[in-house]
Amino acid sequence: MAYPILIISQKEIISRFSIQESIDMVEQAFANHEKGNDILPRKLIFQVPGGISACMASMLPDLDVLAMKLGQGREENPKRNLPNILSQISLFDPDTGKPLALMDGSWVTGLRTGAAAAVAVKHLARTDVRTLGILGAGFQGRHALRAAVQVRSFEEIRVYDSFPKALESYVAELSKDLGRPVEPVRLPQDLVTKSDVIITCTNTTVPIVQNEWLRPGTHLSCMGADQAWKQELANGIHARCTIFGDHIEQICHLGEVSEPLEKGHIDRDDIRGTLGQVINGSIEGRTSDDEITLFDGTGMAIQDAAVARRIYDLAAQEKFGIWAEL
Ligand SMILES: NC(=O)c1ccc[n+]([C@@H]2O[C@H](COP(=O)([O-])OP(=O)(O)OC[C@H]3O[C@@H](n4cnc5c(N)ncnc54)[C@H](O)[C@@H]3O)[C@@H](O)[C@H]2O)c1
């Protein structure tokens, strides 16, 4: 039996879906997840020649959605004029299992990752923050900045990247998009010592942020380390921070805190809880202006599912996308 599905392109997502909506959906998904009703299997990631293949799936009863994101990472892709991460998301009716939609997943990944960083800023940063620093002028760094300026007003924005060309194109693009200056810095300490909020979005395996640069009262949203071999903050920093995660088990295995935990620099008890618990008020977030708060965001399938569900509803309502029969 043939049935129709809605195919939604990246172009349509970019032109029709707002950053604010992705922030609202991710915030809602994190809070709902704490009720314990979601079905969230572990991410499936396996090595293939030249990169990785991945599947992230979840079912969210509160949002009436079942979604699966299939992704590919290939390090050589930029040389072939392709993004290094490519993905697509399938949405299903949770009740019947009927496929509903197929959409680009790459832009959604950027939106939901930037949104998670921003939701953490909203709930954990001091209320009087003035300065924002973005480490990593790549795809996620772009989304993180666009989302962060939705939740706080920053007077100064700085960005650092070790690859000068990436820095140059980021500054030109984001200054134009935001209609305000984004200042490139030559050294990471020029950014860290001057930022009230820092969002890390690099793929480094060698920590960039050094302990002596970090000021009391800073908030860090750490988004780059999503595998055990990646780490953006030097050992010694984590023990100074009040730590929150998107998913505790996952951050312990894959996140920014995984190596410090393994090496005994911090204990699991040093992780206060999840961002979802902070949002729904079941645990305290920041408790003083001097506290350094760290959000370790490793990426959850519920973020993709929540954002994709909203895009599907909008497409059905505003009549974009192409219906096709399977
Ligand atoms: N947490 C999540 O949910 C999530 C989601 C998607 C991607 N990621 C991760 O985020 C990271 C960035 O992804 P992306 O798609 O933006 O990659 P990207 O290649 O577009 O950007 C990464 C940038 O980091 C810069 N960089 C690398 N090492 C650096 C260093 N030592 N100092 C300064 N800059 C450095 C690179 O020059 C590049 O511009 C990756 O590790 C990726 O796996 C996390």
The ligand as an SDF file (V2000), in Angstrom:
LIG
                    3D

 44 48  0  0  0  0  0  0  0  0999 V2000
   27.4840   18.5010   21.1990 N   0  0  0  0  0  0  0  0  0  0  0  0
   26.7810   18.2640   20.1250 C   0  0  0  0  0  0  0  0  0  0  0  0
   25.5710   18.0540   20.1800 O   0  0  0  0  0  0  0  0  0  0  0  0
   27.4740   18.3100   18.7910 C   0  0  0  0  0  0  0  0  0  0  0  0
   26.7230   18.2910   17.5980 C   0  0  0  0  0  0  0  0  0  0  0  0
   27.4020   18.3690   16.3930 C   0  0  0  0  0  0  0  0  0  0  0  0
   28.7810   18.4640   16.3640 C   0  0  0  0  0  0  0  0  0  0  0  0
   29.4700   18.4650   17.5410 N   0  0  0  0  0  0  0  0  0  0  0  0
   30.9390   18.5640   17.5690 C   0  0  0  0  0  0  0  0  0  0  0  0
   31.2800   19.9550   17.5010 O   0  0  0  0  0  0  0  0  0  0  0  0
   32.6010   20.0810   16.9620 C   0  0  0  0  0  0  0  0  0  0  0  0
   32.5930   21.1280   15.8650 C   0  0  0  0  0  0  0  0  0  0  0  0
   31.7960   20.6690   14.8000 O   0  0  0  0  0  0  0  0  0  0  0  0
   31.6340   21.5450   13.4660 P   0  0  0  0  0  0  0  0  0  0  0  0
   30.6280   20.8320   12.6340 O   0  0  0  0  0  0  0  0  0  0  0  0
   31.4140   22.9730   13.7990 O   0  0  0  0  0  0  0  0  0  0  0  0
   33.0820   21.3780   12.8090 O   0  0  0  0  0  0  0  0  0  0  0  0
   33.8190   22.4050   11.8550 P   0  0  0  0  0  0  0  0  0  0  0  0
   34.9270   21.6460   11.2230 O   0  0  0  0  0  0  0  0  0  0  0  0
   32.8380   23.1060   10.9770 O   0  0  0  0  0  0  0  0  0  0  0  0
   34.4420   23.4960   12.8630 O   0  0  0  0  0  0  0  0  0  0  0  0
   35.4170   23.2100   13.8100 C   0  0  0  0  0  0  0  0  0  0  0  0
   36.3220   24.4240   13.9270 C   0  0  0  0  0  0  0  0  0  0  0  0
   37.1960   24.2230   15.0500 O   0  0  0  0  0  0  0  0  0  0  0  0
   38.4600   24.7620   14.6840 C   0  0  0  0  0  0  0  0  0  0  0  0
   39.5080   24.1970   15.5380 N   0  0  0  0  0  0  0  0  0  0  0  0
   39.9490   22.9240   15.5780 C   0  0  0  0  0  0  0  0  0  0  0  0
   40.9390   22.8180   16.5010 N   0  0  0  0  0  0  0  0  0  0  0  0
   41.0780   24.0500   17.0600 C   0  0  0  0  0  0  0  0  0  0  0  0
   41.9290   24.5730   18.0710 C   0  0  0  0  0  0  0  0  0  0  0  0
   42.8120   23.8100   18.6950 N   0  0  0  0  0  0  0  0  0  0  0  0
   41.8190   25.8770   18.3980 N   0  0  0  0  0  0  0  0  0  0  0  0
   40.8970   26.6690   17.7630 C   0  0  0  0  0  0  0  0  0  0  0  0
   40.0840   26.2280   16.7980 N   0  0  0  0  0  0  0  0  0  0  0  0
   40.1720   24.9300   16.4460 C   0  0  0  0  0  0  0  0  0  0  0  0
   38.6290   24.4120   13.2180 C   0  0  0  0  0  0  0  0  0  0  0  0
   39.5990   25.2400   12.5780 O   0  0  0  0  0  0  0  0  0  0  0  0
   37.2170   24.6320   12.6890 C   0  0  0  0  0  0  0  0  0  0  0  0
   37.0330   25.9440   12.1690 O   0  0  0  0  0  0  0  0  0  0  0  0
   32.9930   18.6780   16.5010 C   0  0  0  0  0  0  0  0  0  0  0  0
   33.8240   18.0910   17.4610 O   0  0  0  0  0  0  0  0  0  0  0  0
   31.6640   17.9480   16.4000 C   0  0  0  0  0  0  0  0  0  0  0  0
   31.7900   16.5550   16.5240 O   0  0  0  0  0  0  0  0  0  0  0  0
   28.8550   18.4030   18.7380 C   0  0  0  0  0  0  0  0  0  0  0  0
  1  2  1  0
  2  3  2  0
  2  4  1  0
  4  5  1  0
  4 44  2  0
  5  6  2  0
  6  7  1  0
  7  8  2  0
  8  9  1  0
  8 44  1  0
  9 10  1  0
  9 42  1  0
 10 11  1  0
 11 12  1  0
 11 40  1  0
 12 13  1  0
 13 14  1  0
 14 15  2  0
 14 16  1  0
 14 17  1  0
 17 18  1  0
 18 19  2  0
 18 20  1  0
 18 21  1  0
 21 22  1  0
 22 23  1  0
 23 24  1  0
 23 38  1  0
 24 25  1  0
 25 26  1  0
 25 36  1  0
 26 27  1  0
 26 35  1  0
 27 28  2  0
 28 29  1  0
 29 30  1  0
 29 35  2  0
 30 31  1  0
 30 32  2  0
 32 33  1  0
 33 34  2  0
 34 35  1  0
 36 37  1  0
 36 38  1  0
 38 39  1  0
 40 41  1  0
 40 42  1  0
 42 43  1  0
M  CHG  2   8   1  16  -1
M  END
$$$$
